[in-house]
Amino acid sequence: MISHQSIEQHIPPKAAVTTRVSFAKILVATDFSETSDRALEYALSLARTYLSKVFLTHVIPLNLLLDRELAAASRDEMHLAARTEMDRIEASGRFFGVAHEEIIEEGTLWPSLEDLIRRHGIDLVVVGTHGKRAARKPLVGSNAEEIFRHVAVPVLTVGPGVEREPLYGIELKNILLAVESGIGTERQSVYAFALAQEHCSRITLLHVAEHNDDADMIVQQLKRLVPSGGDLHCLPLFRIEKGDTVREILRVANETHADLIVLGAKARGTLTVKPPRTKAYEVVCGASCPVLTIKSQPLYTRM
């Protein structure tokens, strides 16, 4: 492991961080499951901190009408069921102090969300995932990877391993940014450091070396991601680990008590109904904290 203290003296001076994160409009995709309810709690925690408006969205998939179990159910019945669930959430008082709008759409999940993101100028999408043992029906939670692979804006995913209740307002004491030698990770690092600055977080930059990578070169690339100067309020730490990428990211996240993991998500043209076992998906499913995925160039070549 390479610690912050051991390489701090080699970090060249740079301009201080000036970027601020804007989460003015947050879309929460829900299937009304327990996982989606937990994702909503995190979205509301963020909304109270960033004075955001939350768009709680449920998409009734057209293909559900072909499901044998639902063959007798009419569109009106499904809309009524969705409205009942929305009323349940509204009556729970969860939206206290948060501007919000409830949306029920009918269509295919991704094109419907894409249209809503564009129409409302969404800054962040929040979704829960059921993980590897997803429900058989094509719910939002079992399509979480499809969402974060396609969405241009950041996606906060709350996986099945996230058991901690969020605070009234979001608090990020520890952030883990997983990078591939600093290459193609500029957008992820901008978000990670902006969040770390605002919350005065400890931020750990992690590179997992699956082969005999040049440690000095990796350190130099990691240093380029770190803004420095008198206004740097976060504490950057550096780690280089060797082994399985997913296992090491999850291990370091637990070891550093991470409140948030930041990853890159490589766009893919087509995803199968069964979620592929990509590295980013495995991290989302195994993490004990929310994961912020940001689509750009891949963090790891096979993510």
C-alpha positions in Angstrom: 0.0 0.0 0.0 1.2 3.5 -0.8 0.0 6.0 1.7 -0.7 9.7 1.3 2.2 10.6 3.6 4.8 8.7 1.6 4.2 10.5 -1.7 2.7 13.9 -0.6 6.1 15.6 -1.0 6.1 14.7 -4.7 2.7 16.2 -5.5 3.3 19.3 -7.7 1.2 22.4 -6.9 -2.0 22.8 -8.8 -5.0 25.1 -8.9 -7.5 24.6 -6.0 -10.8 22.8 -6.5 -13.5 25.2 -7.8 -16.0 22.7 -9.2 -19.2 22.2 -7.3 -21.6 19.4 -7.6 -25.1 20.2 -8.8 -27.9 17.8 -7.9 -30.7 20.2 -8.4 -33.0 17.6 -10.0 -32.9 13.9 -8.9 -34.8 11.2 -10.6 -35.6 8.1 -8.5 -36.6 5.0 -10.5 -38.8 2.8 -8.3 -40.5 -0.6 -8.6 -41.9 -0.1 -5.1 -39.7 -2.9 -3.7 -37.9 -2.6 -0.4 -34.7 -2.0 -2.3 -36.3 0.9 -4.2 -37.5 2.3 -0.9 -34.0 2.3 0.5 -32.7 4.1 -2.7 -35.4 6.7 -2.2 -34.2 7.3 1.4 -30.7 8.1 0.1 -32.1 10.3 -2.7 -34.0 12.3 -0.1 -31.0 12.6 2.1 -29.1 14.1 -0.8 -32.0 16.3 -1.7 -32.1 17.9 1.7 -28.4 18.6 1.5 -28.4 20.0 -2.0 -32.0 21.5 -1.9 -33.0 19.3 -4.8 -36.3 18.4 -6.3 -37.0 14.7 -6.4 -38.9 13.1 -9.3 -40.2 9.7 -8.0 -40.8 7.7 -11.2 -42.4 4.3 -11.9 -42.5 2.9 -15.4 -45.0 0.2 -16.2 -43.2 -2.0 -18.7 -45.3 -2.9 -21.8 -43.9 -6.4 -21.7 -45.6 -7.0 -18.4 -48.8 -7.2 -20.3 -47.5 -10.4 -21.9 -46.6 -12.0 -18.5 -48.9 -15.0 -17.9 -49.4 -14.0 -14.3 -50.6 -10.6 -15.3 -52.4 -11.5 -18.5 -55.8 -10.7 -16.8 -54.6 -7.5 -15.4 -55.6 -4.4 -17.3 -53.5 -1.3 -17.8 -56.0 0.6 -15.6 -55.4 -1.9 -12.8 -51.6 -1.6 -13.1 -51.9 2.2 -13.0 -54.2 2.0 -10.0 -51.7 -0.3 -8.2 -48.9 2.2 -9.0 -51.0 5.1 -7.8 -51.7 3.3 -4.5 -48.0 2.7 -4.0 -47.2 6.4 -4.7 -49.9 7.4 -2.2 -48.3 5.0 0.4 -45.0 6.7 0.0 -46.5 10.2 0.2 -48.5 9.3 3.3 -45.3 8.0 5.0 -44.1 11.6 5.4 -40.7 10.8 3.7 -40.9 13.9 1.5 -40.9 16.3 4.4 -38.9 19.3 3.5 -38.3 18.1 -0.1 -39.8 19.4 -3.3 -41.0 16.5 -5.3 -43.1 15.2 -8.2 -44.6 11.8 -8.8 -44.5 10.3 -12.3 -46.2 7.1 -13.6 -45.2 6.3 -17.2 -46.1 3.4 -19.4 -43.5 2.1 -21.9 -40.0 0.4 -22.1 -37.9 1.2 -19.1 -34.8 2.8 -20.7 -36.4 4.9 -23.4 -38.9 6.1 -20.9 -36.3 7.2 -18.4 -34.1 8.7 -21.1 -37.1 10.9 -22.2 -37.8 12.0 -18.6 -34.1 12.8 -18.0 -34.0 15.0 -21.0 -37.5 16.6 -20.4 -36.8 17.5 -16.8 -33.1 18.3 -17.0 -32.2 15.6 -14.5 -28.7 15.9 -12.8 -28.7 12.5 -11.0 -30.5 9.2 -11.2 -30.9 7.1 -8.1 -31.9 3.4 -8.4 -31.9 0.4 -6.2 -30.8 -3.0 -7.4 -31.8 -6.5 -6.3 -28.3 -7.8 -7.1 -27.3 -11.2 -8.4 -30.5 -12.9 -7.2 -32.8 -10.4 -8.9 -36.5 -11.0 -9.0 -37.7 -13.0 -12.0 -40.0 -10.3 -13.2 -38.3 -7.4 -15.2 -38.4 -4.9 -12.4 -36.3 -1.7 -12.1 -34.0 -3.3 -9.6 -33.0 -6.1 -11.9 -32.3 -3.6 -14.7 -30.1 -1.3 -12.7 -27.0 -2.0 -14.9 -28.9 -1.1 -18.0 -29.7 2.2 -16.5 -26.1 3.2 -15.4 -24.7 1.9 -18.7 -26.9 4.2 -20.7 -27.5 7.3 -18.6 -25.2 10.3 -19.4 -25.7 11.8 -16.0 -24.3 10.2 -12.8 -26.2 7.3 -11.3 -26.3 6.5 -7.6 -27.0 2.8 -7.1 -28.1 1.3 -3.8 -27.3 -2.4 -3.8 -28.6 -5.2 -1.6 -25.6 -5.0 0.7 -26.4 -1.4 1.8 -28.0 -1.8 5.2 -27.0 1.5 6.8 -29.8 4.0 7.2 -28.9 7.4 5.6 -28.9 10.5 7.8 -31.5 13.3 7.4 -28.9 15.0 5.2 -26.1 13.2 3.3 -22.8 12.9 5.1 -19.7 11.7 3.3 -16.8 11.2 5.7 -15.0 8.7 3.4 -15.1 8.4 -0.4 -13.4 5.7 -2.4 -12.5 6.5 -6.0 -11.4 3.4 -7.9 -9.3 4.3 -10.9 -7.2 2.6 -13.6 -3.9 4.5 -13.3 -5.7 7.8 -13.7 -6.4 7.2 -17.4 -9.8 8.2 -18.7 -11.1 9.0 -15.2 -11.1 12.7 -15.3 -14.9 13.0 -15.1 -15.1 10.6 -12.2 -12.4 12.4 -10.3 -14.1 15.8 -10.8 -17.3 14.5 -9.1 -15.4 12.6 -6.4 -13.2 15.5 -5.4 -16.0 18.0 -5.6 -18.0 15.9 -3.2 -15.0 15.4 -1.0 -14.3 19.2 -0.9 -17.9 20.0 0.0 -18.0 17.4 2.8 -14.4 17.7 3.9 -14.0 14.0 3.3 -11.2 11.6 3.3 -10.9 10.4 -0.3 -8.9 7.3 -1.2 -7.7 6.9 -4.7 -7.4 3.1 -5.4 -5.7 1.3 -8.2 -5.9 -2.5 -8.3 -3.0 -4.0 -10.2 -3.9 -7.3 -11.7 -0.5 -7.7 -13.2 3.0 -6.4 -12.4 2.2 -2.8 -13.1 4.8 0.0 -12.8 4.0 1.5 -9.3 5.9 4.7 -10.0 4.0 5.3 -13.2 0.7 4.6 -11.4 1.5 7.1 -8.6 2.3 9.8 -11.2 -1.0 9.2 -12.9 -2.9 9.3 -9.6 -1.2 12.5 -8.6 -2.5 14.2 -11.8 -6.1 13.7 -10.5 -5.5 15.5 -7.2 -6.2 19.2 -7.1 -4.0 20.9 -4.5 -3.6 24.3 -3.0 -4.7 26.3 0.0 -8.4 25.6 -0.6 -8.1 21.8 -0.6 -10.3 20.8 2.3 -10.4 17.0 1.7 -7.7 14.5 2.7 -6.4 12.5 -0.3 -4.9 9.1 0.3 -3.4 6.7 -2.2 -3.5 2.9 -2.4 -2.2 0.4 -4.9 -3.4 -3.1 -4.3 -2.8 -6.3 -6.2 -5.4 -9.0 -6.9 -8.9 -9.4 -8.1 -10.3 -6.0 -8.9 -13.8 -6.5 -7.5 -12.6 -8.2 -4.3 -10.0 -5.5 -3.6 -12.4 -2.6 -4.3 -14.9 -4.1 -1.9 -12.3 -4.9 0.7 -10.7 -1.4 0.7 -14.2 0.1 0.8 -15.0 -1.8 4.0 -11.5 -1.1 5.4 -11.8 2.6 4.9 -15.5 2.7 6.0 -16.4 4.2 2.7 -19.7 6.1 2.6 -19.5 6.2 -1.2 -17.7 4.4 -4.0 -17.1 6.3 -7.3 -16.7 4.2 -10.4 -16.7 4.7 -14.1 -19.2 2.8 -16.3 -18.4 1.8 -19.8 -21.3 2.3 -22.2 -22.4 -0.9 -23.9 -24.6 -1.2 -27.0 -26.8 -4.0 -25.8 -27.3 -5.8 -22.5 -29.0 -9.1 -22.1 -32.0 -9.6 -19.8 -29.8 -11.5 -17.4 -27.3 -8.9 -15.9 -23.8 -9.7 -17.1 -21.1 -10.3 -14.5 -19.1 -7.2 -15.3 -16.8 -5.7 -12.7 -18.8 -2.6 -12.2 -22.0 -4.6 -11.7 -20.3 -6.9 -9.2 -19.1 -3.9 -7.2 -22.6 -2.4 -7.1 -24.0 -5.7 -5.9 -21.4 -6.4 -3.3 -20.9 -2.9 -1.8 -22.1 -2.0 1.7 -22.4 1.6 0.7 -24.0 3.4 -2.3 -22.0 3.4 -5.6 -21.9 6.5 -7.9 -21.3 5.3 -11.5 -20.3 7.9 -14.1 -20.3 7.0 -17.7 -17.2 7.9 -19.7 -14.2 5.8 -20.6 -13.8 2.5 -18.6 -12.1 2.6 -15.3 -11.0 -1.0 -15.8 -10.6 -2.5 -19.3 -13.3 -5.1 -18.7 -15.7 -3.1 -16.6 
